[in-house]
Amino acid sequence: MTLHRTGSPASRLAQLSLLACASLSLACPAPGDDTADTGDSTGADSGGSSSGGIVTDSGEIPDGCEAPTGPGTDVTAAIDTDQTWTAEGSPYRVPANVYLTATLTLEACTVVQLASEVRIFVGNEPAPGAIVARGERLGGVLRPVRFEALDPSAPWGTLEVDTTGMLDAEHTIFADGGGGSALGMVTAWGVDPEGSRTDLVRMVDVQLDGSAGVGVNLQRRAAFTDDSADVAIEGSGSYPVWIEAGVVSTLPHGLTVADNGDDVVYIDPFTSVDDDTFPDRGVPLRLGEVMYLGTPDGGGLSTLTIEPGVELQFAVGAGSGIMIGLDDMNLGQLVAQGTADAPIIMRGAAPDAPPASWMGLYFRYAPSSGHVMSYVTIADAGAESGAQGFGCGPGDNNASILLLTENALTPFLDHVTVENAGGDTQLLLGWSDEADPSGVAQSFAEGNSFADSPSCRVSLPRDTTNGCPGDEAPDCL
């Protein structure tokens, strides 16, 4: 199954802004005007902080930047030639939306102040654009570049990185943005939601503080660069990071989150996913709806790798869980290799989630071997799968793990725990033409732990006559 997005990036921005705040029961603003005003606006009096660094309530400046003392600079037109902004020219006041189709370099201690709901559009296809922010650390003292609100009570909008844009930030602070219909304080748009990643955001030693919505939002497989690291996101009204399945592997090392509306990384699986890795960054990951693993129209094998220590949450919605494989030509494979010290946890998103909060792992089109599930706990699964009549056991095939492949699978569960399960079965072996249904079911069960209910722990596959034991022997272990 392949899902397609429609609408412009601007309309998608407004749509997902409302979706994000609604999912958190926040007060959702009406979509704003996305038309950029790039000239003839006058600068407003600065109502922001007086420092390029972090200002405490007592007015102290705990970094190496001096507070701006000059008149500052009003930015009232599009930026279409390369420029360098400096501490001496700070603060740079941006009263209205600006298009950037050149390279804008910001030196250490530069302060940029943006008015309410204002955006800087970085790149405007086909024209490229880039923000290169270069704060620095000298002897342990931070001298950051800072983006902040012109009026502290009125959040600015977003740095919106187009498909031809680039945000390259080192030792930089983004504060009090994400206002209006902005999807995030930093937003980026990749080239193709069903294609390869587009590396548009590089962050090294970066802080994002107080976004009104999402902190960083990466759409259409926009991605972080591989060397992004040490990103701290605090005080966002929504998620710290919104990212699409397919590029989750690019989440920065050293990612820390605190005091956000929900301290999880939100994964949007809107289109079918080819290879990806869900990394352990010390932050829970949450799938917002069902994820389809398989390369659409490409053929071959798609693999989802989940690293040890990952906590993967599943939200309840139109669908949930992971569908592994799209069709006979587009197979899926799961490699979830936890350890005794760092198990993988898959559970419902809600605190104290009840049984059947999410569907489960649904292996539909998968190779016979190569799957790994080791030291994995699956909790709160077993919601409606829509499958019936596969394997033996209950006729309704609602289970925490569903193996509904046409071919028999080699046992691949090791130290797997199923708990707080709902549905009718915990592990469903759904293929036919099995010479030893009871023996293969025992092989899957050995070394694993199953909840007390449902009473059908492992549903046997069908035998060579497409039959089940029935009254002669149990259909379930």
ABEGO torsion letter per residue (X at the ends): XBBBBBEBAAAAAAAAAAAAAAAAGBBBBBBBBABBBABGBBBBBBABBABABBBBAAGBBABABBBBABAEBBBABBBABBBBBBAAAOBBBBABBBBBABBBBBBBGBBBBBBBGBBBBBEBOABBBBBBBBBBBBGGBBBBBBBBBABAABBBBBBBBBAABBBBBBGBBBBGBGBEABABABBBBBABAABBBBBABBBBGBBBBGBABBABBBBGGBBBBAABBGBBBBGBABBABBBBBGAAAABBBGBBBBGBABBBBBBBBABBBBBBBBBBAGBBBBBABBBBBEBBGAEEBBBBBBBBGBBBBBBBBABBEBBBEABAABBBBBBBBBBAABBBBBBBABBGBBBGABAEBBBABBBABGBBBBGBBBBGBGBBAGBBGBEBEBABBBBABBBABABBBBBABBGBBBBGBBEABABBBABBGBABAAAAAAAAABGBBBBAOBABABBBBBBAAGBBAEAABBABX
